[in-house]
Amino acid sequence: MKKKGIEDVKNSKYFSPWDIVPYLCVVVVAVVLMLVFLLPEKQLMTDFYVVYGDARVMSYDFDSDAYEVEEGFADGVKISGISQGYLVEITTADGYNAFIVDTQERTVKMTDADCSFSQDCTYIPAIEKEGDSIICAPHRLRIIAGGGISAPVTG
C-alpha cells in the first residue's frame, strides 16, 4: 500500500454515515417481514354460543342475525333488542348474567353478573374473534366465539 493511502486510512473517521446504511436496510427488511408473517389476520366471529355447566343454553349466528335458545332454558333466557344489537339476560340455578351482543361490530361483552362483589367476568374484554371466550366461573357460564371470517387488521 502506498504511504499516502495508509495516511488517509489513519486520518479518516472510525465510521462514516454511509457505513450505517446497510445495517438500517437489514433492520427495515426484518421489521417488514415480521409484520407481514407474524401478525395474523383478524378473524371476526360468525357466531357464538353460551354454555352452562356442560349444556348449551343458546347460540347466535351473526350472518343470519338469528339466535336459538335450547330446550329447557327458555324460561331463564330473556333477549331484548337494543340500538346496537341485543341485551341477553340469563338466569340459572347458580345466578344471573347479562351481556350485550353488538351485531354491527360482531362482539359480545358481559355487562352484569351477581356472582360476587367484584364481578370479575364483567372486566373481561369483549370477545370479537374466533376462539375468544368469557367465563363466569362461579355461575359455570361460558360464552364462546365460534368460527371466523377473514378481515384485514385495522385500528
Backbone torsions as a table, in degrees:
resi	resn	phi	psi	omega
1	MET	NA	141.7	179.6
2	LYS	-70.3	154.6	-178.4
3	LYS	-62.1	-37.1	179.4
4	LYS	-65.3	-39.3	179.0
5	GLY	-63.8	-39.8	178.5
6	ILE	-67.0	-41.1	179.1
7	GLU	-65.0	-37.0	179.0
8	ASP	-63.9	-42.4	179.7
9	VAL	-65.8	-43.1	179.5
10	LYS	-62.9	-37.4	-176.5
11	ASN	-87.1	-10.5	-178.2
12	SER	-78.0	161.0	178.4
13	LYS	-71.4	158.6	-178.6
14	TYR	-62.9	-47.3	176.7
15	PHE	-127.7	145.7	170.4
16	SER	-109.2	160.5	179.3
17	PRO	-56.6	-30.8	-178.8
18	TRP	-72.1	-18.2	177.6
19	ASP	-70.1	-24.0	-176.6
20	ILE	-85.8	-22.6	-176.0
21	VAL	-54.3	-47.8	-179.7
22	PRO	-60.6	-36.7	179.0
23	TYR	-67.4	-40.8	177.5
24	LEU	-63.0	-39.1	177.8
25	CYS	-62.2	-43.0	179.0
26	VAL	-62.7	-43.1	179.9
27	VAL	-63.9	-44.5	-180.0
28	VAL	-62.3	-45.3	179.0
29	VAL	-62.6	-41.7	179.6
30	ALA	-63.9	-42.6	179.4
31	VAL	-65.2	-43.7	179.1
32	VAL	-61.8	-44.3	179.4
33	LEU	-64.1	-38.8	177.6
34	MET	-63.5	-43.3	179.8
35	LEU	-64.2	-40.0	-178.1
36	VAL	-70.1	-43.7	-171.7
37	PHE	-95.8	-24.4	-175.4
38	LEU	-98.0	-24.1	178.0
39	LEU	-85.4	114.6	-178.8
40	PRO	-75.6	158.1	173.0
41	GLU	-70.5	143.4	178.0
42	LYS	-71.4	129.1	179.1
43	GLN	-102.4	101.0	176.9
44	LEU	-68.2	136.6	-178.0
45	MET	-74.6	145.7	178.4
46	THR	-99.3	-21.0	179.5
47	ASP	-159.5	171.6	173.6
48	PHE	-151.0	164.2	176.4
49	TYR	-141.3	154.7	-178.8
50	VAL	-112.1	131.6	-178.5
51	VAL	-122.1	132.4	174.8
52	TYR	-114.9	115.3	-173.8
53	GLY	65.1	-114.2	176.7
54	ASP	-111.9	2.4	-175.4
55	ALA	-104.6	137.3	175.2
56	ARG	-75.7	128.2	-179.1
57	VAL	-91.6	-49.0	-179.1
58	MET	-156.2	166.0	174.6
59	SER	-141.8	156.6	-179.7
60	TYR	-141.0	137.2	178.4
61	ASP	-114.8	117.8	-178.5
62	PHE	-67.7	-35.6	-176.7
63	ASP	-64.4	-42.2	-179.4
64	SER	-98.1	-1.9	-177.7
65	ASP	50.6	48.4	-178.4
66	ALA	-129.2	140.3	176.4
67	TYR	-122.2	157.1	179.9
68	GLU	-137.6	124.4	176.5
69	VAL	-99.1	128.9	-176.0
70	GLU	-71.6	152.8	179.1
71	GLU	-59.5	134.4	-179.3
72	GLY	97.7	-12.9	-179.4
73	PHE	-116.7	2.4	-175.8
74	ALA	-59.9	-35.7	-179.3
75	ASP	-71.4	-25.9	-176.1
76	GLY	-96.2	-1.0	-177.3
77	VAL	-117.1	124.0	177.2
78	LYS	-121.8	124.1	-178.5
79	ILE	-119.0	122.5	-179.2
80	SER	-120.6	138.0	175.8
81	GLY	-76.0	134.3	174.7
82	ILE	-129.6	176.0	-172.2
83	SER	-58.5	-40.9	-177.3
84	GLN	-96.5	0.1	180.0
85	GLY	159.4	-113.0	-176.4
86	TYR	-137.0	147.2	168.3
87	LEU	-106.0	120.5	-179.1
88	VAL	-111.3	126.8	178.0
89	GLU	-118.1	125.6	-177.7
90	ILE	-121.4	125.8	175.9
91	THR	-116.8	123.9	178.5
92	THR	-122.8	-178.1	177.9
93	ALA	-63.6	-23.7	-178.7
94	ASP	-90.5	-15.8	178.8
95	GLY	148.8	-164.4	-171.9
96	TYR	-116.7	136.6	173.7
97	ASN	-136.4	146.1	175.3
98	ALA	-133.7	140.9	177.3
99	PHE	-145.7	156.8	-180.0
100	ILE	-106.9	131.9	174.9
101	VAL	-103.6	110.9	178.4
102	ASP	-90.9	106.9	-174.2
103	THR	-74.7	-23.9	-179.8
104	GLN	-81.6	-42.7	-179.8
105	GLU	-85.6	-11.1	-176.9
106	ARG	58.7	51.6	178.4
107	THR	-129.4	160.4	175.1
108	VAL	-132.5	131.3	-177.7
109	LYS	-133.0	125.2	175.4
110	MET	-72.0	128.9	-176.7
111	THR	-114.4	-24.0	-176.6
112	ASP	-153.9	147.9	175.9
113	ALA	-160.1	149.4	178.4
114	ASP	-108.9	27.6	-173.9
115	CYS	-75.6	-33.2	-179.0
116	SER	-162.6	176.0	178.6
117	PHE	-63.1	-40.4	-175.0
118	SER	-83.1	-20.2	179.4
119	GLN	46.2	57.6	-174.2
120	ASP	-54.4	-36.9	-175.8
121	CYS	-65.3	-22.5	179.3
122	THR	-75.8	-12.9	179.1
123	TYR	-95.2	-5.0	176.7
124	ILE	-70.9	133.8	-180.0
125	PRO	-59.1	155.7	178.1
126	ALA	-57.9	140.7	175.2
127	ILE	-82.9	139.1	-174.5
128	GLU	-143.7	-8.5	-179.7
129	LYS	-138.8	162.3	-177.9
130	GLU	-51.6	130.5	177.2
131	GLY	94.8	-14.5	177.2
132	ASP	-69.1	157.0	176.9
133	SER	-154.1	156.5	171.7
134	ILE	-120.8	130.7	-177.1
135	ILE	-125.0	127.1	172.0
136	CYS	-109.4	93.8	-173.5
137	ALA	-62.2	-43.6	-179.3
138	PRO	-61.2	-30.9	-179.7
139	HIS	-95.2	-2.4	-178.2
140	ARG	56.7	37.1	-177.1
141	LEU	-112.7	134.1	179.0
142	ARG	-131.4	138.7	171.6
143	ILE	-114.7	120.2	-172.2
144	ILE	-122.7	126.7	178.1
145	ALA	-74.5	136.8	179.6
146	GLY	-92.0	-150.3	-174.7
147	GLY	-56.0	159.3	-175.3
148	GLY	-121.5	163.2	172.6
149	ILE	-121.6	145.5	-177.6
150	SER	-71.0	139.2	175.5
151	ALA	-149.0	146.9	179.6
152	PRO	-67.5	150.2	177.2
153	VAL	-76.5	124.0	179.0
154	THR	-132.1	159.8	174.8
155	GLY	78.8	NA	NA
